[in-house]
Amino acid sequence: MEYMACGLPAIASFGSGHKDVLTHENSLPLERLRQATVRDGDEPPKIWHDAELEEIVEKLEWAYENRERLAELGRRAAQDMTRFTWAATARRFLELLGSE
């Protein structure tokens, strides 16, 4: 989000929290994700969404071949990130707490 807020085009996995911010108009989302289980000692296993290498390469090639379109993705990303302020986040959090 911080990278996108700086007006830079991002390639990012379209999983978990990224689903709130990534669109095809503001980023190059990685959508072909594999679910992976990550284990660390005796801790409960964690689920991770792992992007496919082939899709990463596809997005990098698209970015290389369409460099003139990257600036527009970055501008849109910066514009879209303005709605994620601390004040808006706090309001939403309080709304969620009140809905229980």
PLY file of the C-alpha trace (Angstrom):
ply
format ascii 1.0
element vertex 100
property float x
property float y
property float z
element edge 99
property int vertex1
property int vertex2
end_header
0.00 0.00 0.00
2.79 2.41 0.87
4.53 1.72 -2.43
1.31 2.28 -4.33
0.56 5.45 -2.34
3.85 6.81 -3.71
2.39 6.51 -7.22
4.34 3.44 -8.23
2.89 0.45 -10.10
2.89 -2.70 -7.99
2.96 -6.38 -8.80
1.43 -8.02 -5.73
-0.39 -11.16 -4.71
-4.17 -10.87 -4.75
-4.67 -12.63 -1.44
-5.66 -11.75 2.11
-5.38 -8.01 2.84
-4.24 -7.11 -0.66
-7.74 -7.87 -1.96
-8.85 -4.63 -0.32
-6.49 -2.48 -2.38
-5.53 -4.18 -5.64
-7.49 -3.76 -8.85
-6.61 -4.26 -12.50
-6.70 -0.48 -12.88
-4.15 0.30 -10.12
-1.78 -2.67 -10.12
-0.70 -5.90 -11.72
-2.33 -8.39 -9.34
-1.07 -11.95 -9.10
-4.24 -14.01 -9.03
-3.09 -17.59 -9.60
-2.22 -18.38 -6.01
-1.49 -21.73 -4.45
-2.29 -22.32 -0.82
0.80 -23.34 1.13
1.03 -24.43 4.74
3.94 -22.93 6.66
5.14 -24.58 9.84
7.48 -23.15 12.45
8.44 -25.56 15.21
5.58 -26.34 17.56
3.54 -23.30 16.49
0.19 -23.94 14.80
0.54 -24.12 11.01
-0.12 -20.94 9.04
-1.66 -20.64 5.58
0.20 -18.65 2.94
-0.93 -17.81 -0.59
2.00 -18.43 -2.89
2.09 -16.86 -6.36
2.98 -19.00 -9.36
6.38 -18.17 -10.84
4.94 -18.24 -14.37
2.43 -15.51 -13.53
5.13 -13.37 -11.92
7.20 -13.63 -15.10
4.11 -12.79 -17.21
3.47 -9.62 -15.18
7.13 -8.58 -15.37
7.15 -9.10 -19.14
3.93 -7.12 -19.50
5.43 -4.28 -17.45
8.58 -4.31 -19.60
6.63 -4.34 -22.85
4.10 -1.70 -21.68
6.33 0.76 -19.82
4.31 3.70 -21.13
1.22 2.36 -19.27
2.95 1.94 -15.91
2.71 5.64 -15.03
-1.07 5.52 -15.33
-1.23 2.44 -13.07
0.89 4.33 -10.54
-1.28 7.45 -10.71
-4.41 5.39 -10.18
-2.76 3.51 -7.32
-1.87 6.78 -5.55
-5.41 8.07 -6.04
-6.98 4.85 -4.75
-4.73 4.73 -1.67
-5.99 8.13 -0.46
-9.09 6.42 0.93
-6.96 4.36 3.34
-6.27 7.05 5.94
-5.70 6.34 9.63
-8.92 8.20 10.42
-10.95 6.10 7.99
-9.36 2.92 9.32
-10.15 3.87 12.92
-13.77 4.68 12.01
-14.16 1.33 10.24
-12.60 -0.50 13.19
-15.01 1.17 15.62
-17.92 0.29 13.32
-16.84 -3.34 13.37
-16.55 -3.33 17.16
-20.03 -1.88 17.46
-21.59 -4.51 15.21
-21.02 -7.38 17.64
0 1
1 2
2 3
3 4
4 5
5 6
6 7
7 8
8 9
9 10
10 11
11 12
12 13
13 14
14 15
15 16
16 17
17 18
18 19
19 20
20 21
21 22
22 23
23 24
24 25
25 26
26 27
27 28
28 29
29 30
30 31
31 32
32 33
33 34
34 35
35 36
36 37
37 38
38 39
39 40
40 41
41 42
42 43
43 44
44 45
45 46
46 47
47 48
48 49
49 50
50 51
51 52
52 53
53 54
54 55
55 56
56 57
57 58
58 59
59 60
60 61
61 62
62 63
63 64
64 65
65 66
66 67
67 68
68 69
69 70
70 71
71 72
72 73
73 74
74 75
75 76
76 77
77 78
78 79
79 80
80 81
81 82
82 83
83 84
84 85
85 86
86 87
87 88
88 89
89 90
90 91
91 92
92 93
93 94
94 95
95 96
96 97
97 98
98 99
